[in-house]
Amino acid sequence: MRRTKEASWETRNQILDAAEHVFLERGVAATTLAQVASSAHVSRGAIYWHFENKSDLFSSMVERIMLPTESFVASIERVCESDPLGRMRAVLIASLRDAACNPRTWRVLNVIFTKCELTDDSGAMLLRCRTAAVELRARLKVALHEAMLKGQLPSALDVEYASTLLQALWAGVLRESLLDSSVIELDRDAERIVETWLDVLRHSHACLTAWHALRQDVAAHLSHA
């Protein structure tokens, strides 16, 4: 019985491994279960034994990885220490490099962002991504606030804006590297990229609360002129 369960699990993982490669090559919508079965060297019946349909197969494939956003959230929880900005810098660099150096993560993210059409079947995945994104912004705000208290960032930093900006920059670099890894090599460039982001937070007047308030005042003045 134990060997039977192990063999069944091995077959399931074999199918999921094949799905990663076939979805990446053909796109999710254009891929058939017969093509996945052929790549996995199993029968279509074996696929239906483990998965209800292609949507279930896709969801199970995504569930095998921790999304970079989720990894980031888990790591940045421990940012409240003597060097919060240094810790955040290390987490940012590690998150970029992990996406580049972990083959499974890279393949699945590539399928999600470049080979997956948004349909009703994508609902669970999108909810997972959005939930992680909301949690990440909350964690970033805490980390940035800690860095401000330690004097590592300007005391007038607009934390709400800075956390949103940092998350957008991070997600954008990940997406661009998936689209064309020759433009951005995450393993090579991660440290330089993160230092650029942190320099923006340290030195850009546009990241300060006063700058935002001034813009609002000017806009209000112009609207009444």
Secondary structure, 3 states (H helix, E strand, C coil): CHHHHHHHHHHHHHHHHHHHHHHHHHCCCCCCHHHHHHHHCCCHHHHHHHCCCHHHHHHHHHHCCCCHHHHHHHHHCCCCCCCHHHHHHHHHHHHHHHHHHCHHHHHHHHHHHHCCCCCHHHHHHHHHHHHHHHHHHHHHHHHHHHHHHCCCCCCCECHHHHHHHHHHHHHHHHHHHHHCCCCCCHHHHHHHHHHHHHHHHHHCHHHEHHHHHHHHHHHHHHHHC
